[in-house]
Amino acid sequence: MCGIVGYIGTREKKSLLLHGLKELEYRGYDSAGLAVLEQEELHVFRATGKLKNLEHACKDFVSEGFGVAIGHTRWATHGKPTEINAHPHTATFSSVIHNGIIENYQEIKQNLMDKNVVFCSQTDTEVIVHLFEENLKETSHTLEAFKKTIHSLKGAYAILLITQEAPKGIYYAKQGSPLVIGQGPDGIYFSSSDAPLIGYATHVCYLEDGAIGFMDNDSFSSLSDIKTLNSNRLYAQKEGFRYFMEKEIYEQHKVLLETMMGRMDEEEVYFEEINDDFFTDIQRITICACGTSYHAALSASYLFERIAKIKCNVAIASEWRYKEPIVEHDELFIVVSQSGETADTLEALKNIKTQGLKTLAICNVDNSSIVREADTTLLTRAGIEKGVASTKAFATQMMVLWMLALYIGQKKETISKEESKKERAIMLRAIEAAKVLPQTHEKIRRLSKRYLHGHGFFFIGRDIFYPLALEGALKLKEISYLHAEGYPSGDMKHGPIALADSNLFTIALMPRNLLYDKVKSNVEELAARDATICAISSLELEVADDIIILKEHSSYMEEFFEMMVVLQLFALEVSIRLGNDVDMPRNLAKSVTVE
Ligand code: F6R
């Protein structure tokens, strides 16, 4: 995810910004840049790749005396990770950096181009600085021009803008993306997280959505809710959570909004990345992936068939490669990968390309090997995932795949406008359902102490809740090292039920909106064999030993996203009680680049 830093004061600005950006490296980025405004001159430097490239690009520059400065690490969402697309974006006398997504940038860009404004990059961000300078033609009041600019934007943003028209300070705005302003003995600091401010600022203000203004050396005290800065760096990176995995579980509802942003309006789901005729000849889909990404793919196959009415086959990448699969010319090959570097998935993709199929990657890392190989990519926009056990990557993969099912349904007219509208409303509610409820987390924390022994776990569910059960079992085994398997609940009687006794823990996924009674019968069969039952449902269940109560949702996809969070928290809390290293479980790597 992108990182922002800014500074107002007399310290040497280049090294200060580079230091701040280094503190944000853990968030992941693919290009970086900085701009310094001092003695009325604007100096801008940008580079692709690591920060050492930026350091090299500005090695002969040293800033002296009072000035203002902004710096940025970019995680590509609109436009490739090139130097031209790196921030800051500069118009004639102003520079801007931005985190988030401007949903209506194309409309703004077109209006500006009609006024002969020339754009250099493919980014959504560049419109901000041009619009600001354009607005300044109508008023001499810079703050007014800035506010007018911000009020034209739709989407999520944390924005810093510097301009030769007001060289004593920095314009800022926040909506949906984090932004912190700090004050220290040597000046004013800005950042997208408090880690870069440690050692520099003593007091901070975490801006609220809607914040917009101009900050100079004298204005910090006018901010409300100023706090003393906690000086533990790792604590700051984890934003107060005990583990990165926990932080990533908690931020899922926020990143899901980013996944969706600029891809949906009142009328439809749309993807700028996909050509209009991309699906014209496509009659079937194969999705190929590994691990958690495979579970997202398998879940999505239910949605593709149900919503888009398109045949969907799902394959584990390591199996696909040597199967000599028969493919059809009207088949689309989709690969799903968080890292974009998974060897099995990459090789399956390369292999299928030799057979001439159309390919589409759903990936979290732009410019990764899989993205470079595929014909088209939909980025999941989860931001860097540090916990080895995948959480927010899964959530965002699910959302992209669900949106894609709807998109194909629209294109193929297998879904009516009315149904499509309903589905989009459910998507927004599903994001809300992915928000961690403190009382649910606390319940799971307390309950986890009863699930530390036994000879194994069965995670059971039906329909789309079967792949979610697989994912719940995978999460648990990855970080607790306990034996856990996912099964379709209807299949228990065909063998696995032989294992049932009081030391078998069954985690039953029981959505009220999808096949509840069918799953209930399967759970009762297990309970009759004395299995210990932990149900996840919004309905009470007499035979359950424990129940994690969900909210009363009106659709099964809301239940899916809430249950996903419950399963992740369950694995987390069991693992913590067992004293394991949650973020770096034994034997596992974040990116599996070997076969
Ligand atoms: C599970 C997990 C792995 C990955 C798998 C594929 O928590 O992280 O199962 O999902 O190794 O990785 P990507 O998605 O990077 O291709």
Boltz pocket constraint, residues with backbone or C-beta under 6 A from the ligand:
constraints:
  - pocket:
      binder: B
      contacts: [[A, 290], [A, 291], [A, 292], [A, 293], [A, 294], [A, 336], [A, 337], [A, 338], [A, 339], [A, 340], [A, 341], [A, 342], [A, 345], [A, 388], [A, 389], [A, 390], [A, 391], [A, 474], [A, 478], [A, 589], [A, 590], [A, 591], [A, 592]]
      max_distance: 6.0
